């Protein structure tokens, strides 16, 4: 199994909301035997990375605690906040699980070893499911909404596109990678959702609101998506940086 591959698949896919950190005092860890290091000087480095990432995908579900890699299917996000402010819907998620990332297919990958920039496009063969606790208030499209309870969002034909910019950073005489930015976008052909306990458990109002949301899923998604993508980008950066804090650059690539 390729440990670098397991990291990148997880952090570009999907689906831990903290902040963009700098290199901190995490113990350096060596990669396990069997790790395939792609050569920075190899003209086919993008193909090398794509092949190794794809090969690692089925092995990601258990995670690798020693490398700071959490289980990826489901991938647990402790908290995620989408704040639209006045006139928009505010959503807070807690203990949000993202399922079916193990069915990821890497459609395209390019890596610029000079500037440490990674471009990845993926598709997921099964619907992406997000399950957890939610709290909401405000207005959604044209209607007021409030509630808290369990929720389930399902995304059909999920695709994502990510651009990750990194840079080498010297820390205590050892070079690590630091994530400068991550631009994350996704598309779906259909979103299904259920939010339980809307309007303090009023079944009629809650059922009607869920029906309305599902009938108008595209408008809802368009309203939420920029904030959702930004929040997930921060989450994925945190996951990526946790790995880079532990693994020196010369353990990831060879010259």
One Martini backbone bead per residue (centre of mass of N, CA, C, O) as a GRO file, in nm:
protein
  255
    1UNK     BB    1   0.098   0.034   0.020
    2UNK     BB    2   0.042   0.385  -0.035
    3UNK     BB    3   0.070   0.649   0.175
    4UNK     BB    4   0.066   0.897  -0.001
    5UNK     BB    5  -0.183   0.809  -0.154
    6UNK     BB    6  -0.379   0.801   0.083
    7UNK     BB    7  -0.366   1.097   0.142
    8UNK     BB    8  -0.451   1.232  -0.129
    9UNK     BB    9  -0.720   1.101  -0.173
   10UNK     BB   10  -0.848   1.213   0.083
   11UNK     BB   11  -0.794   1.529   0.052
   12UNK     BB   12  -0.930   1.560  -0.241
   13UNK     BB   13  -1.214   1.435  -0.176
   14UNK     BB   14  -1.281   1.487   0.064
   15UNK     BB   15  -1.464   1.433   0.312
   16UNK     BB   16  -1.171   1.885   0.893
   17UNK     BB   17  -1.247   2.155   1.078
   18UNK     BB   18  -1.013   2.413   1.098
   19UNK     BB   19  -0.695   2.506   0.989
   20UNK     BB   20  -0.427   2.667   0.861
   21UNK     BB   21  -0.117   2.530   0.907
   22UNK     BB   22   0.186   2.502   1.029
   23UNK     BB   23   0.465   2.376   1.108
   24UNK     BB   24   0.494   2.135   1.363
   25UNK     BB   25   0.559   1.931   1.650
   26UNK     BB   26   0.597   1.650   1.478
   27UNK     BB   27   0.675   1.339   1.440
   28UNK     BB   28   0.876   1.166   1.258
   29UNK     BB   29   0.798   0.945   0.976
   30UNK     BB   30   0.821   0.645   0.831
   31UNK     BB   31   0.771   0.467   0.567
   32UNK     BB   32   0.665   0.191   0.452
   33UNK     BB   33   0.697  -0.084   0.311
   34UNK     BB   34   0.610  -0.036  -0.041
   35UNK     BB   35   0.672   0.236  -0.100
   36UNK     BB   36   0.622   0.461  -0.374
   37UNK     BB   37   0.858   0.663  -0.526
   38UNK     BB   38   0.851   0.943  -0.694
   39UNK     BB   39   1.017   1.120  -0.941
   40UNK     BB   40   1.087   1.449  -0.994
   41UNK     BB   41   1.250   1.387  -1.282
   42UNK     BB   42   1.006   1.252  -1.400
   43UNK     BB   43   0.812   1.294  -1.681
   44UNK     BB   44   0.599   1.063  -1.544
   45UNK     BB   45   0.490   1.157  -1.257
   46UNK     BB   46   0.182   1.171  -1.295
   47UNK     BB   47   0.142   0.871  -1.360
   48UNK     BB   48   0.265   0.758  -1.105
   49UNK     BB   49   0.067   0.892  -0.905
   50UNK     BB   50  -0.199   0.788  -1.019
   51UNK     BB   51  -0.143   0.485  -0.990
   52UNK     BB   52  -0.087   0.487  -0.679
   53UNK     BB   53  -0.352   0.611  -0.590
   54UNK     BB   54  -0.540   0.399  -0.713
   55UNK     BB   55  -0.417   0.150  -0.569
   56UNK     BB   56  -0.488   0.265  -0.268
   57UNK     BB   57  -0.795   0.314  -0.233
   58UNK     BB   58  -0.903   0.028  -0.105
   59UNK     BB   59  -0.703   0.084   0.175
   60UNK     BB   60  -0.836   0.345   0.343
   61UNK     BB   61  -1.057   0.278   0.570
   62UNK     BB   62  -0.861   0.243   0.836
   63UNK     BB   63  -0.612   0.388   0.838
   64UNK     BB   64  -0.310   0.590   0.974
   65UNK     BB   65  -0.219   0.707   1.271
   66UNK     BB   66   0.098   0.754   1.240
   67UNK     BB   67   0.016   0.964   0.981
   68UNK     BB   68  -0.267   1.109   1.036
   69UNK     BB   69  -0.478   0.890   0.919
   70UNK     BB   70  -0.792   0.867   0.869
   71UNK     BB   71  -1.064   0.737   0.805
   72UNK     BB   72  -1.237   0.733   0.472
   73UNK     BB   73  -1.473   0.488   0.519
   74UNK     BB   74  -1.562   0.684   0.689
   75UNK     BB   75  -1.546   1.038   0.698
   76UNK     BB   76  -1.478   1.240   0.975
   77UNK     BB   77  -1.653   1.541   1.064
   78UNK     BB   78  -1.692   1.719   1.341
   79UNK     BB   79  -1.712   2.013   1.194
   80UNK     BB   80  -1.951   2.227   1.002
   81UNK     BB   81  -1.977   2.559   0.857
   82UNK     BB   82  -2.259   2.747   0.713
   83UNK     BB   83  -2.246   3.102   0.648
   84UNK     BB   84  -2.480   3.338   0.508
   85UNK     BB   85  -2.643   3.511   0.682
   86UNK     BB   86  -2.833   3.746   0.587
   87UNK     BB   87  -3.081   3.579   0.395
   88UNK     BB   88  -2.970   3.296   0.483
   89UNK     BB   89  -2.842   2.987   0.536
   90UNK     BB   90  -2.771   2.814   0.839
   91UNK     BB   91  -2.510   2.561   0.887
   92UNK     BB   92  -2.462   2.288   1.124
   93UNK     BB   93  -2.222   2.036   1.166
   94UNK     BB   94  -2.207   1.706   1.328
   95UNK     BB   95  -2.067   1.427   1.284
   96UNK     BB   96  -1.972   1.393   0.978
   97UNK     BB   97  -2.034   1.145   0.734
   98UNK     BB   98  -1.841   1.011   0.461
   99UNK     BB   99  -1.951   0.807   0.195
  100UNK     BB  100  -1.791   0.615  -0.075
  101UNK     BB  101  -1.477   0.686  -0.137
  102UNK     BB  102  -1.371   0.398  -0.232
  103UNK     BB  103  -1.501   0.460  -0.539
  104UNK     BB  104  -1.266   0.601  -0.655
  105UNK     BB  105  -1.177   0.782  -0.961
  106UNK     BB  106  -0.897   0.875  -1.145
  107UNK     BB  107  -0.908   1.074  -1.429
  108UNK     BB  108  -0.700   1.311  -1.335
  109UNK     BB  109  -0.334   1.394  -1.330
  110UNK     BB  110  -0.124   1.672  -1.227
  111UNK     BB  111   0.235   1.744  -1.179
  112UNK     BB  112   0.442   2.010  -1.047
  113UNK     BB  113   0.770   1.983  -0.931
  114UNK     BB  114   0.859   2.285  -0.922
  115UNK     BB  115   0.571   2.405  -0.775
  116UNK     BB  116   0.389   2.205  -0.623
  117UNK     BB  117   0.140   2.119  -0.827
  118UNK     BB  118  -0.198   1.988  -0.799
  119UNK     BB  119  -0.413   1.807  -1.029
  120UNK     BB  120  -0.756   1.685  -0.971
  121UNK     BB  121  -0.977   1.429  -1.106
  122UNK     BB  122  -1.293   1.293  -0.995
  123UNK     BB  123  -1.483   0.995  -0.945
  124UNK     BB  124  -1.786   0.835  -0.819
  125UNK     BB  125  -1.957   0.531  -0.834
  126UNK     BB  126  -2.100   0.619  -0.580
  127UNK     BB  127  -2.290   0.764  -0.377
  128UNK     BB  128  -2.270   1.039  -0.182
  129UNK     BB  129  -2.272   1.033   0.179
  130UNK     BB  130  -2.427   1.244   0.434
  131UNK     BB  131  -2.397   1.200   0.791
  132UNK     BB  132  -2.573   1.367   1.073
  133UNK     BB  133  -2.566   1.660   1.245
  134UNK     BB  134  -2.797   1.940   1.271
  135UNK     BB  135  -2.819   2.308   1.227
  136UNK     BB  136  -3.087   2.551   1.160
  137UNK     BB  137  -3.122   2.887   1.009
  138UNK     BB  138  -3.344   3.105   0.834
  139UNK     BB  139  -3.314   3.103   0.477
  140UNK     BB  140  -3.457   2.910   0.203
  141UNK     BB  141  -3.466   3.085  -0.060
  142UNK     BB  142  -3.799   3.183   0.061
  143UNK     BB  143  -3.784   3.022   0.336
  144UNK     BB  144  -3.823   2.950   0.646
  145UNK     BB  145  -3.576   2.794   0.881
  146UNK     BB  146  -3.574   2.526   1.138
  147UNK     BB  147  -3.343   2.310   1.322
  148UNK     BB  148  -3.266   1.978   1.479
  149UNK     BB  149  -3.064   1.684   1.387
  150UNK     BB  150  -3.088   1.459   1.153
  151UNK     BB  151  -2.900   1.375   0.845
  152UNK     BB  152  -2.925   1.334   0.470
  153UNK     BB  153  -2.695   1.333   0.199
  154UNK     BB  154  -2.720   1.288  -0.165
  155UNK     BB  155  -2.478   1.228  -0.432
  156UNK     BB  156  -2.489   1.214  -0.767
  157UNK     BB  157  -2.240   1.194  -0.972
  158UNK     BB  158  -1.965   1.257  -0.843
  159UNK     BB  159  -1.743   1.544  -0.878
  160UNK     BB  160  -1.393   1.651  -0.866
  161UNK     BB  161  -1.185   1.958  -0.833
  162UNK     BB  162  -0.826   2.006  -0.780
  163UNK     BB  163  -0.600   2.262  -0.640
  164UNK     BB  164  -0.263   2.217  -0.522
  165UNK     BB  165  -0.056   2.424  -0.318
  166UNK     BB  166   0.297   2.406  -0.256
  167UNK     BB  167   0.580   2.407  -0.010
  168UNK     BB  168   0.890   2.422   0.100
  169UNK     BB  169   0.996   2.361   0.450
  170UNK     BB  170   1.209   2.453   0.706
  171UNK     BB  171   1.245   2.219   0.994
  172UNK     BB  172   1.488   2.147   1.188
  173UNK     BB  173   1.657   2.071   0.911
  174UNK     BB  174   1.378   1.985   0.772
  175UNK     BB  175   1.193   1.900   0.487
  176UNK     BB  176   0.872   2.018   0.418
  177UNK     BB  177   0.538   2.039   0.350
  178UNK     BB  178   0.318   2.312   0.247
  179UNK     BB  179   0.000   2.434   0.236
  180UNK     BB  180  -0.124   2.707   0.059
  181UNK     BB  181  -0.358   2.575  -0.131
  182UNK     BB  182  -0.721   2.491  -0.201
  183UNK     BB  183  -0.907   2.416  -0.490
  184UNK     BB  184  -1.257   2.329  -0.459
  185UNK     BB  185  -1.471   2.128  -0.672
  186UNK     BB  186  -1.821   2.034  -0.743
  187UNK     BB  187  -2.043   1.778  -0.878
  188UNK     BB  188  -2.399   1.704  -0.953
  189UNK     BB  189  -2.703   1.549  -1.071
  190UNK     BB  190  -2.805   1.497  -0.760
  191UNK     BB  191  -2.999   1.593  -0.467
  192UNK     BB  192  -3.060   1.433  -0.161
  193UNK     BB  193  -3.283   1.497   0.129
  194UNK     BB  194  -3.282   1.480   0.502
  195UNK     BB  195  -3.452   1.661   0.774
  196UNK     BB  196  -3.482   1.621   1.098
  197UNK     BB  197  -3.667   1.815   1.314
  198UNK     BB  198  -3.830   2.030   1.203
  199UNK     BB  199  -3.994   2.260   1.366
  200UNK     BB  200  -3.994   2.103   1.641
  201UNK     BB  201  -4.135   1.833   1.499
  202UNK     BB  202  -4.317   1.922   1.270
  203UNK     BB  203  -4.431   1.711   1.038
  204UNK     BB  204  -4.571   1.880   0.823
  205UNK     BB  205  -4.355   2.098   0.788
  206UNK     BB  206  -4.115   1.905   0.746
  207UNK     BB  207  -4.219   1.749   0.497
  208UNK     BB  208  -4.261   1.999   0.316
  209UNK     BB  209  -3.970   2.100   0.324
  210UNK     BB  210  -3.834   1.846   0.207
  211UNK     BB  211  -3.990   1.855  -0.056
  212UNK     BB  212  -3.897   2.135  -0.144
  213UNK     BB  213  -3.589   2.080  -0.141
  214UNK     BB  214  -3.596   1.844  -0.353
  215UNK     BB  215  -3.734   2.014  -0.583
  216UNK     BB  216  -3.492   2.254  -0.514
  217UNK     BB  217  -3.186   2.154  -0.511
  218UNK     BB  218  -3.032   2.344  -0.706
  219UNK     BB  219  -3.080   2.609  -0.555
  220UNK     BB  220  -2.965   2.518  -0.289
  221UNK     BB  221  -2.681   2.444  -0.390
  222UNK     BB  222  -2.608   2.721  -0.510
  223UNK     BB  223  -2.625   2.862  -0.229
  224UNK     BB  224  -2.412   2.660  -0.069
  225UNK     BB  225  -2.149   2.580  -0.230
  226UNK     BB  226  -1.928   2.792  -0.176
  227UNK     BB  227  -1.920   2.745   0.136
  228UNK     BB  228  -1.874   2.439   0.124
  229UNK     BB  229  -1.606   2.438  -0.036
  230UNK     BB  230  -1.447   2.614   0.162
  231UNK     BB  231  -1.476   2.433   0.412
  232UNK     BB  232  -1.351   2.175   0.283
  233UNK     BB  233  -1.077   2.292   0.213
  234UNK     BB  234  -0.991   2.333   0.505
  235UNK     BB  235  -1.018   2.039   0.586
  236UNK     BB  236  -0.813   1.917   0.379
  237UNK     BB  237  -0.568   2.078   0.470
  238UNK     BB  238  -0.552   1.960   0.752
  239UNK     BB  239  -0.502   1.670   0.663
  240UNK     BB  240  -0.250   1.720   0.491
  241UNK     BB  241  -0.071   1.860   0.710
  242UNK     BB  242  -0.056   1.621   0.905
  243UNK     BB  243   0.120   1.455   0.716
  244UNK     BB  244   0.355   1.660   0.653
  245UNK     BB  245   0.448   1.687   0.951
  246UNK     BB  246   0.562   1.375   0.950
  247UNK     BB  247   0.668   1.387   0.643
  248UNK     BB  248   0.925   1.415   0.467
  249UNK     BB  249   1.009   1.490   0.150
  250UNK     BB  250   1.226   1.244   0.114
  251UNK     BB  251   0.979   1.030   0.165
  252UNK     BB  252   0.802   1.102  -0.096
  253UNK     BB  253   1.049   1.186  -0.270
  254UNK     BB  254   1.271   1.163  -0.545
  255UNK     BB  255   1.530   1.280  -0.761
   0.00000   0.00000   0.00000
